[in-house]
Amino acid sequence: MVRSRTVTAVVGLVGSLLVSALLWWYFDTVAFFLFVPFVPFLFRRGEPDEPVRECPACGFRTTDDAYEYCPRDGTRLE
């Protein structure tokens, strides 16, 4: 299975080459754009959010189920 980083790099490079080719054809000049940083926004999946537990006294927040009490002051997390 192809890792998401590899897919992101390939799609970004192919997109960059296509945009560069179109600009070269239209403006008759050499241009190269690299769209790799923007590709993850296009393929982002709606992952379910993990429940966040918070300490009412100090504001400590965690998604780890191992914490039942706040490590700072011992208050039970909500």
N, C-alpha and C positions, 0 to 999 in steps of 0.2 A: 504494500500500500504506500502510495506517495505521501510524504509528509506535507503538512500545510505550508511550511516555509518554502519548500521546493516549488509547490504550485504557485505561491505568491510571487516568487522570483521569476518563474517562467512567464506568468501572465503579465507581470510588470514589464519585463524585457520585450515581449512580443508587442504589447501595447505601445511601448516607447518607440519601437522600430516602425510600427504602422503610422503613428503620428508623425514621426520624422520623415517617413516616405511621403506622406500626404503633403506636409509642408514643403518638401523639396519639389514635389510635382507642381504645387500651386504657386509658390513664390520663387522657385528656381534658385534656392539657396540651401546650404547644408545646415541642418538643425538636429539636435539630439536631445530628447527629454527622457528623464528617468522617472517613471511613475510607480516604482516599487513601494515607496512608503504609503501610497494612497490605496493600494489594492486591498489590504486587509479590511478597510471600511466597506468595500463592495461585497466581500464574502463573509461578513460577520453574521453569525447565526444567533438567534435569540436564545441564549443559554438561560436556564432557570436560575434565578438569584437564590443564593444560599441565605437561610435565615440568620440575621445578625442579632446577637444577644448583647445587651448593654447594661453597664453598671449605673444605677440611678444616682449614686453618690458622686462618682468621679468622672463618669463618661467613658470609661474603658469599653471598647467594642471588640467583639470577636465572632468568627463564624465557626470556630472549632468547638465541637461538642465535648471535648475533654474538660473545658472550663465550666464548672457549675457555680463557682464563686469567683469574685474579682481577685486577681493576684495582688492588687495594690492595697485594698483595705478589707477584704474578706466579705464584702456585701454580696448577697445572692444576685446573680444576673437575671435580668428580665428578658 
